[in-house]
Amino acid sequence: MGAGDSPDVWSHPRLAAAARAGDWGAVLRTYRALTGLSQTRIGARTGLAQSDVSAIERGRRVVTSAEVQQRIAAGLGMPDGRSAPARSSPVAALDLAGTAPDPDLLERITGTVRDGKRVDTETLEWLERLLAEHRRAEDTIGSRPLMAVMSQQLSTVVGLHAGARGKLARRVVRLAAEHAQFMAWMTHDQGNSAAALAWYDRAHEWALEAGDADMAATTLSMKAHMAWSKEQPARCVRLAEAARWSAPGASLGVQGMAAQMAARGHALGGERSAAHRLLDEAEDLISRAAQRSADEPPWMYFYDETWFTLQRGMADMHLRDWAGATERLTAGLAALPEDYRRDRAWYRSCLATSLARRGEAVPALDLALATVPDADAVGRPHSWNELHTTAAALLRLGARQGRTLAAALREYGGP
C-alpha cells in the first residue's frame, strides 16, 4: 500500500486525533496498525532510520524538529492542516515542549522531591522521556552544554528514592543507573577519565541493585570503550568479555555492543583473526536486534547496522586495512543522520586519517578542513585530536596538505 493509496486512513478517528495533538509516536503506531507497514517501510517513506521510527513510537524520542514533522507528514500522505502547528526553537534539539509536564504533574513532581511524597508512575515516565530527549540533544550539541542540567536531573532522581515503594523503588534505581551512565559518557567525552570511571562504577552498582542486566553489561562495555580510547587492548578485551559473560540475559543489541568492543580490543592489539571472528558475531547479533527493536533498552536507540558499519571501519583502521576502513567509514557516514553532529565529526575525522594513510592527500585535506568547525564546536577533545593525527599522517607523506591542515587547526584555537 502506498502512502497515498488509502486516503480514508486519515479519516480514522484515532489517527486523526493523534495528528491533531501532534503526538507523532501515536501517529506512527496508529498508521502502521491501520496499513500493516513495517517500521523499515515507514522509515523509507519518511527518511528516518528504522531505529528512529521505533524510538518515536515508544516515546524514547520526541519529534520537536519542524523539518522531521514535515517529512513524516509528507511520507505518510497526511492531508494539509491535519497536524498541530510545529513549534520553532533557536536550538531545536533542546526544544523540550513535547516532554514538559502538565501543571498537575509538575506539582506532583515538586511535592515528591520537596516533601517526600510517594513517587507515581507518571512522574517516572516523564523523567524517562526527559532523559531520552537529553540523549538526543547531546548527539547534536555535544556534552558540554548538558553537564550541569544532567547533574541536577540525577540529583532529582536520587531524591525520589525515599518516596518510592515496591516496584517503583526498583524503577527509580534503574533510572538513576541510566542517568549515571549518561553522566559517565559525557564526562569521558570531555576528557575527564577519572570522573567517568567513577560514574560508570556507580551506574553498574545501581544496575545490579535494580536487576538490570542490560545496563550492567552496558557499563562494562563502556569501560571497555574507555580502555580502547587509552590504547589498552588487553583491558578492553577483558572488560568487554566481562560484559558478555556476566549478563547473559542482556538484549541482543547490548550483546552485540559487547562483542564489537571485544573485537576492537583485539584489532587494537593486532589480533586479526580474533577481531574478524568477533565482528562477524557482533554483526549477526545486531542484525537480529534490528528485527526486535522493541526489546532493546532506550539508550541503545542509536545502535544499528549503520553504527556497526562505522565501528567495523574503526577496527579496520587498527588492522591497517586502510581500503576497508575508507569503504566502511564512507558507507556509514552516508547513512548517519545529519543531526548526529558530534558523531559525524568523529567519524569524518577518522575517515580523513584513513584517506591520509592511503596516500590520498587531497581528499583527506578537503574532508579534514570541512570537519574542523564541528570538531572545534562539539568534538573536543576526541575529533579535534584525530584531526591532528590526520595532519601528522599527511606530514609523514611529505604532502604540503599536512602543513595546510596544521595551520587551519592553529587558526581555530590551539591544541
C-alpha positions in Angstrom: 0.0 0.0 0.0 1.5 3.4 -0.9 1.3 6.5 1.2 -1.4 7.9 -0.9 -3.2 4.7 -1.8 -5.6 4.9 1.1 -6.9 8.5 1.6 -9.6 7.2 4.0 -6.9 6.1 6.5 -6.6 9.7 7.7 -10.4 9.8 8.5 -9.8 7.1 11.2 -10.7 8.9 14.5 -7.7 7.6 16.4 -5.2 8.6 13.7 -6.9 12.0 13.2 -6.8 12.7 16.9 -3.1 11.8 17.2 -2.3 14.1 14.2 -4.3 17.0 15.8 -2.5 16.5 19.1 0.9 16.5 17.4 1.6 13.1 19.1 4.0 11.7 16.4 4.6 8.5 18.2 0.9 7.7 18.2 0.7 8.8 14.6 3.3 6.3 13.5 1.9 3.5 15.7 -1.7 4.0 14.5 -0.7 4.4 10.9 1.3 1.2 10.9 -1.6 -0.6 12.7 -4.0 0.6 10.0 -1.8 -0.1 7.0 0.2 -3.1 8.1 3.5 -1.4 7.1 6.8 -2.3 8.9 8.9 0.2 10.7 11.5 -0.2 7.9 9.0 0.7 5.3 7.8 3.7 7.3 11.4 4.8 7.6 12.0 4.6 3.9 9.0 6.8 3.2 9.9 9.4 5.9 13.6 9.5 5.6 14.1 8.1 9.1 16.2 5.1 10.2 14.1 2.1 11.5 15.6 2.6 14.9 14.4 6.2 14.9 10.8 5.1 14.0 11.0 2.6 16.8 12.2 5.3 19.3 9.5 7.8 18.3 6.8 5.1 18.6 8.0 4.1 22.0 8.2 7.7 23.3 12.0 7.5 23.6 12.4 10.2 21.0 10.2 13.3 20.9 9.8 14.9 17.5 10.5 18.6 18.0 12.0 19.4 14.6 9.6 21.1 12.2 11.6 19.5 9.3 11.2 16.0 10.7 7.5 16.6 11.3 7.1 17.7 7.7 8.9 14.6 6.4 6.7 12.3 8.4 3.5 14.1 7.3 4.6 14.1 3.6 5.8 10.5 3.7 2.6 9.2 5.2 0.4 11.3 2.9 -1.1 13.3 5.7 -3.7 15.8 4.4 -2.8 19.5 4.8 -4.0 21.0 8.1 -4.3 17.8 10.0 -1.3 18.2 12.3 -0.7 20.6 15.2 1.5 23.6 14.2 5.2 22.9 14.6 6.9 24.8 17.4 10.1 26.6 16.5 13.2 26.9 18.7 16.6 28.6 18.2 18.1 25.2 19.3 15.7 22.6 18.0 17.3 19.7 19.9 16.7 21.5 23.2 13.0 22.3 22.5 11.5 20.1 25.2 8.0 21.3 24.8 6.8 17.8 23.9 8.2 16.5 27.3 7.1 19.3 29.6 4.9 18.2 32.4 1.4 19.5 32.7 0.7 21.7 35.8 -0.8 18.8 37.8 2.2 16.5 37.1 4.7 19.4 37.8 3.0 19.9 41.2 3.3 16.2 42.0 7.0 16.1 41.0 7.7 19.2 43.1 5.8 17.8 46.0 7.6 14.4 45.8 11.0 16.0 45.9 10.3 18.7 48.4 8.0 17.0 50.8 9.0 13.3 50.4 5.6 12.3 48.9 5.3 9.0 47.2 6.5 8.7 43.6 4.0 7.7 41.0 4.3 6.2 37.5 3.6 9.4 35.7 6.5 11.2 37.4 8.9 8.4 36.4 7.6 8.2 32.8 8.1 12.0 32.4 11.7 11.8 33.7 12.4 8.9 31.4 11.2 10.9 28.4 13.2 13.9 29.5 16.4 11.7 29.7 15.7 10.4 26.2 15.4 13.9 24.9 18.7 15.0 26.5 20.4 12.0 24.9 19.2 13.1 21.5 20.2 16.7 22.2 23.7 15.6 23.1 24.1 13.9 19.7 23.7 17.4 18.1 25.2 19.9 20.5 27.7 17.8 22.4 28.1 17.1 26.1 29.4 20.3 27.4 26.1 22.3 27.5 24.3 19.5 29.2 26.7 18.6 32.1 25.1 21.0 34.7 21.5 20.2 33.8 22.1 16.4 33.8 23.9 16.6 37.2 20.8 18.4 38.6 18.5 15.9 37.0 20.3 13.0 38.5 20.1 14.6 41.9 16.3 14.9 41.4 16.0 11.2 40.5 18.1 10.1 43.5 15.9 12.3 45.7 12.8 10.4 44.6 14.0 7.2 46.1 12.8 7.9 49.6 9.3 8.3 48.3 9.2 5.2 46.1 7.7 1.9 47.2 7.7 -1.6 45.8 8.3 -2.0 42.1 8.6 1.8 41.7 11.6 1.8 44.1 13.5 -0.5 41.7 12.4 1.6 38.8 13.9 4.7 40.4 17.2 2.9 41.0 17.1 1.8 37.3 16.5 5.3 36.2 19.4 6.6 38.4 21.6 4.0 36.8 20.7 5.3 33.3 21.4 8.9 34.4 24.8 7.9 35.9 25.7 6.0 32.7 24.9 9.1 30.7 26.9 11.3 33.0 29.9 8.9 32.6 29.6 9.1 28.9 29.6 12.9 28.9 32.5 13.2 31.4 34.5 10.9 29.2 33.6 12.9 26.2 35.0 15.9 28.0 38.3 14.1 28.6 37.7 13.5 32.4 38.5 9.8 32.6 38.7 9.6 36.4 35.2 11.0 36.8 33.9 8.9 34.0 35.1 5.7 35.7 33.5 6.7 39.0 30.2 7.3 37.2 30.4 4.0 35.4 31.1 2.2 38.7 28.1 3.9 40.3 25.9 3.1 37.3 27.0 -0.5 37.4 26.3 -0.8 41.1 22.8 0.7 40.7 22.1 -1.6 37.7 22.9 -4.6 39.8 20.7 -3.4 42.6 17.8 -2.9 40.1 18.4 -6.3 38.4 19.0 -4.5 35.1 21.2 -6.9 33.0 21.2 -4.5 30.0 22.7 -1.6 32.0 25.1 -3.8 33.9 26.5 -5.1 30.6 26.5 -1.7 29.0 28.5 -0.1 31.8 31.2 -2.8 31.4 31.2 -2.3 27.6 31.6 1.4 28.0 34.5 0.9 30.4 36.0 -1.3 27.7 35.5 1.7 25.3 37.4 3.9 27.7 40.3 1.3 27.7 40.2 1.2 23.9 40.4 5.1 23.8 43.5 4.9 26.0 45.1 2.2 23.7 44.9 -0.5 26.3 43.9 -3.5 24.1 44.1 -6.3 26.8 42.0 -4.4 29.3 39.5 -3.5 26.6 39.1 -7.2 25.7 38.8 -8.3 29.4 36.1 -5.7 30.2 34.1 -6.5 27.0 34.3 -10.2 27.7 33.1 -9.5 31.3 30.1 -7.7 29.8 29.3 -10.8 27.8 29.6 -13.5 30.4 28.3 -11.5 33.4 24.9 -10.5 31.9 23.6 -13.5 29.9 20.1 -12.0 30.0 21.1 -8.8 28.1 19.3 -7.9 24.9 20.7 -8.8 21.5 21.8 -5.3 20.8 23.7 -5.0 24.2 25.3 -8.4 23.5 26.3 -7.1 20.0 27.9 -4.0 21.5 30.0 -6.1 23.9 31.1 -8.4 21.1 32.2 -5.5 18.8 34.0 -3.9 21.8 35.9 -7.1 22.3 36.7 -7.2 18.6 38.0 -3.6 18.6 40.3 -4.5 21.5 41.7 -7.5 19.6 42.1 -5.2 16.5 43.9 -2.6 18.6 46.3 -5.4 19.6 46.8 -6.5 16.0 44.9 -9.8 16.5 43.3 -10.0 13.1 41.6 -13.4 13.3 40.0 -12.9 16.7 38.8 -9.4 15.7 37.2 -10.7 12.5 35.5 -13.6 14.3 34.0 -11.3 16.9 33.0 -8.7 14.4 31.1 -11.4 12.4 29.4 -12.5 15.7 28.5 -8.9 16.6 27.1 -8.3 13.1 24.8 -11.2 13.5 23.6 -10.1 16.9 23.0 -6.5 15.8 21.2 -7.6 12.7 18.9 -9.8 14.8 18.4 -7.0 17.3 17.1 -4.8 14.4 14.3 -7.2 13.9 13.3 -6.9 17.5 14.0 -3.3 18.3 11.2 -3.1 20.9 13.3 -5.4 23.1 16.2 -3.0 23.2 16.8 -0.6 26.2 16.2 3.1 25.5 19.9 4.1 25.5 20.5 1.8 22.5 18.4 3.9 20.2 21.4 4.8 18.1 23.0 1.3 17.8 22.0 -0.2 14.5 23.6 -1.5 11.3 24.9 1.9 10.4 26.8 2.3 13.7 28.2 -1.2 13.3 29.5 -0.4 9.9 31.3 2.6 11.3 32.7 0.6 14.2 33.9 -2.1 11.8 35.6 0.7 9.9 37.4 1.7 13.2 38.6 -1.9 13.6 39.9 -1.9 10.0 42.0 1.2 10.9 43.6 -0.6 13.8 44.4 -3.5 11.5 45.9 -1.0 9.0 43.3 -2.1 6.4 43.0 1.5 5.0 41.0 0.5 2.0 38.4 -1.4 4.1 38.4 1.4 6.7 37.8 4.0 4.0 35.0 2.0 2.4 33.1 1.3 5.6 33.5 4.7 7.1 32.3 6.3 3.9 29.3 4.0 3.7 28.4 4.5 7.4 28.7 8.3 7.2 26.4 8.3 4.1 23.7 6.7 6.3 24.3 8.6 9.5 21.7 11.3 10.1 22.9 14.9 9.9 21.6 15.6 13.4 24.3 13.3 14.9 26.7 16.3 14.7 29.2 15.2 17.3 29.5 11.6 16.0 29.7 12.8 12.4 32.6 15.0 13.3 34.4 12.0 14.9 33.9 9.5 12.1 34.7 12.2 9.4 38.0 12.9 11.2 38.7 9.2 11.3 37.9 8.9 7.6 40.3 11.8 6.9 43.1 9.9 8.7 42.3 6.8 6.8 42.5 8.7 3.5 45.8 10.2 4.5 47.2 6.8 5.4 46.2 5.6 2.0 48.2 8.4 0.4 45.1 10.3 -0.8 46.3 13.7 0.4 43.8 16.0 -1.4 40.6 14.3 -0.4 42.0 13.8 3.1 42.6 17.6 3.4 39.3 18.5 1.9 37.4 16.3 4.4 39.5 17.4 7.3 39.0 21.1 6.6 35.3 20.6 6.2 35.3 18.8 9.6 37.3 21.4 11.6 34.4 23.7 12.6 32.3 20.9 14.1 35.3 19.2 15.7 36.1 22.6 17.3 32.5 23.2 18.4 31.3 19.8 19.6 34.2 17.4 19.1 36.8 18.3 21.6 38.9 16.5 22.6 38.4 13.4 20.5 37.6 14.6 17.0 39.9 17.5 17.4 42.8 15.2 18.4 42.1 12.9 15.5 42.4 15.8 13.0 45.9 16.4 14.4 46.6 12.7 13.7 45.4 13.4 10.1 47.8 16.3 9.8 50.6 14.2 11.2 49.9 11.4 8.6 49.9 13.9 5.8 53.2 15.4 7.0 54.8 11.9 7.1 53.8 11.6 3.4 55.7 14.8 2.8 52.5 16.3 1.5 52.0 20.1 1.7 48.4 19.4 2.7 49.7 18.5 6.1 51.0 22.0 6.7 47.7 23.5 5.4 45.7 21.4 7.9 48.0 22.1 10.8 47.7 25.9 10.1 43.9 25.6 9.9 43.8 23.8 13.3 46.0 26.5 14.9 43.8 29.2 13.5 40.7 27.6 15.0 42.1 27.6 18.5 45.3 25.9 19.6 45.9 22.3 20.5 
